[in-house]
Amino acid sequence: MENVPLNVLILAAGLGTRLRPLTNDMPKPLVPVVDASILDLQAQKARTIGNIRLHANAHYLAEQVVEAGKKLGFEQVWVEPEILGTAGPLRRIYAEGYRGGLLVMNGDAYCNFDLKKFVSNVKQLSLKENGPQVGLLAVDFPKVNTFRVNAEGRLAGIVGRFGSEDGAAATFSGVSWYSDEALSRIRDGEFDIREFWKQEIAAGRAPYVDMTQLHATWIDMGSPEGLMSAVEARLKELGRGSDEAVVEPGVVLPADVTLKHSVIYAGAEIQAGETIENEIRGRGFKWKV
């Protein structure tokens, strides 16, 4: 089984409402972050694992995600006529016969996790007697931190949802791993993956919570502030200054424009001689960040 590729699913079906009007004409996973789309950046991170098959799901402006998936070498982009939550796409991939386990990533997060380490760790644990069949990668994000993790490193509950409110606090990063055995237990029509975790806990199969990368970079890119933070992180990763201005290729700037710590997308209205700082600008919007 070691030669069987790991399936990786990047969740890319969201409506991108917090980034409108930027996302009026492009799905959120295709929003450029300096030199690549969010989808591309997540795919690059996933490929550090090694032998994988890339999948994505799509709903809003799905045809654009399908086309991007072809260019990026995805195995399949699963189009959803209706949004199926998180559990639905997992069930669908398993039902179509894909085996080898599944890593799930969000299509709106910028991160520098060691995904290879995470997958190796949780797969090794899963081989032990009564080992976990689901692994959840956690971060420390005090504004959320609704996970409660027991002394054995298993999910004990989610504050406000179910289970214990005792234990170590953490936030779910959106990165998770499922064995084929776990995927087989997701029921047709299942929507909320948290309900599946709750069922696993009740059955004595609580998901493992990996707390070894709590302070890795993890940015929700679904808001203007998050998008700017992701741009800064990407610039740093590329060895460039975090206050550098980023102009989408093809955009022609008027004369004598001064840019600092800003992002300019296609269609932005810019006046000659204008100074733009701490701003994201595109067709029909100006966001101060």
N, C-alpha and C positions, 0 to 999 in steps of 0.2 A: 504493500500500500504506500510505501515511501515515494514511489515514482508517480503516484496519482496526483495531478495538480490540485492545489487548493483553489476552490472557488472564492472569488471576492466580489461582493455586491456593494456598489456605491449607490446610495439612496439619492435619487435625482428627480423625484416626482413632485416636489413641492411647488407651491404657487408663487413664491418669492414676493409676497405682499409687502414686506418691510423694505424692499429695495425698489419699489415702484416710484417713479416711472422708468427707472433704468431697466427694469425687467418687463416692461410692457411688450417689448419686441424680442426679448431673449430670455430663455429660462435661466434661473439663478446659477445652476452649475456651469453655465457657459460665460458668466461674467468674467472678464479678464482681470487677473491680479498680476500686474507688471508685465510679465512675459508669457503667461499661460492662463488658461481658464481654470476655474476651481476644479472641474472634472479632470482636467489634465494633471493638475498638481496632485490630486488624490491618487490618480492612477500611477503617477511616478512614485509616490510613497509606497503604494501596494507592491510595485514591482521589486522593491528592495527585499521582499520576502523570498523571491526566487521563482519556483515553479508554480505559476498561478494561471487561472482563467478569469478574465475580467468580465463582470456583468454590471449593468445598471438598470434601474427601473425609470420609467418616464411617464409623465402625464401632461403637464402644462407645456405647450409648444413642443410636444414629444418628437415631432419630425426633426427638429434641430438637434436634439439629444441623440437620436438614432444616427444621424449623419455624422456627428462628432464621434460617436462610438466606433463607427466604421474607420474613420481616420486614425483613431487612437488604438486600434487593434483589439477592440472588445469582442469577446466571444458572443455576447448577446445583449441587446438593449430590450428589456421587457416593457412593452407599452401597456399601460393600464388605462382602460376607458374610464374607470373610477379609481380614485386613490384607495389603496388597500392597506394603509397604515404601514407598520414595519413587519408584522407577522405574515401578512398576505404574500408579499414578494418572496419571503423565505420559504413558505410552503410551496409556492409555485415552482421555484427552482428545483426543490427536492422532488416534487411530483413529476417534473419533466425528465427525471432520471439522472440528474447530476449528483455525483458522489465525490467524496474526498474532503468533506467538511466545508464550512462556509465562514469567511470573515466578512463582517458587515462594517461599512464606513459611511459617514454622512457626507452628502454632496455640498455641504456649506460650512466646512470646518477646515481651518488651516492648522496644521500640527506638525511636530517633529518627533513623533513617537518612534521608538524602535519596534516596528511591527513584527519583524522577524523574531525578536526576543519574546514578544508577547505570545505569538502563535506557538513557538517552540515550548515555552513554559507551560501554557495551558494544555497543549497536546500531551506532554509528558505526564502532567497531573491526571489527565483523563484516563490514562492507561493503568493507574493504580486501582486497587480494589475500592469500590464506591467512589471513584474519582469523579470530578465534575464533568458534565457533558456540555456545559455552557460556561464561557469565560467573558467577563465584562471588564474593560479597561477603565480605570478610574483616574480622575484628576482632583486636585484640591481647588475648589472654586467656592469660597465661603458664601457668596450671594445665593448659591443653590444648595450644594452639599446635602441633598435629601437621601442619599444612600446611607444605610446603616449596615456595617460589616462586622460579623462576629469574630471571635478569637481564632476561629479556624479559617478565616479568610473567605467565608461564604456570605452571600447576601442574606441579611436578616430581615430587611424591610425597606420600604420607601416611605419617608415621612409624608403623611397626608393621604397615603394610598393603601398600604397594607403592612402587616408584620410589626416587628419590634421597632421601637424608637431608641433602643439602646445599642451601643456599639460605636465603632469608629465611623466618622462622618466623611463622605466623599461625594463627588459628582460623577455621573456617567458621562464618559467622553464621546459616546456614540460609536465607539469601536467595540465589536464583540465577536466572539467565535462560537460556532455551534458544531458539534459532532453530527455525523449522519444520523446517529441514534436519536439525538435530541430533535433534529429536524423532522424525523418521522413522527414525533409526538405533537407537532403543531397541527391543529385541526383545521379542516376546511372551514372557511368563514372566519377564522381567527383574525383579529384586526390589531389589537393593542398588544404589543410584545410584552408589556409589563404584566398583563394578565397571565401570559405563558410563564413568566418567571415566578409569579405567585403560585401557579399550579405546580411547578417544579419544586418549590420550597415545601408545599403541602405534601408532596410525594416523597420527601426526604432526599431530593436531588437539587439542593440549593445551588444556584450559579456561583462559580468562583469569581471573586473580585480581585483583580490584579492591582495592587497598590504600589508597585515598584516604580511607576513613572508619574507620580502625583504632580511633580513640578515641571513637567515637560511643557513646551509651548502648545497651547490649545486655544484657538480663537474661533468664535462663532462669527462667520462672515455674513450672516443674514441681515445685518443692519448696516446703515452708513458708517457708524463708529467702528463696528467690527470689520467692515471692509477696509477702512483706512488702517486699522491695526494690522490686518493681514498684508496690506501693501507694504507697510513699514517692515514687517517681519520678512517678507520676500526680498525686499531690497537688501536687508542685512544679510540674508542667506546668499545673495548674489554678490556680496562684497561691496555694495554701494551704500551711500549715505541714506539714512532713514528719513531725512527731510527733503530728499530729492523729489522733484516734480516728475510725474509719469504722464506721458501723453500717448494715447492710443494710436497705433500706426495708421497713417492715412489722414490724420487730423492736421490741417494747415492752420497755423497760428497767425493772427494779424501782426503787423509790425510793432516792435517795441513793447511786447507783452512781457511782464515779469511774473514768473511762476516760482512758488516755493511751497513745499510740503502740500502738494495738491495732485489730484488725478483728473485728467481731462479725457472724457469719452466722446465718441463721434456725435455730432449734432449740437455740441455745446455752443452757446452764443457768447462770443468774446469780442470786446471792443479793442481797437488799436490803442496801445499805450496803457492798457489796464494792468493793474497789479492784482494777482490772485494768490492768496495764501490760506492754508488750512481749509481747503475746500475740495469737494468732489463735484464736478460739473459735467453735465451731459445734456442730451436733448430734452428740454422742458424742465430742467431742475438745476438748482444750486444748493448743495448741502454744506453748511459750515460744520466742520468736525475738529 
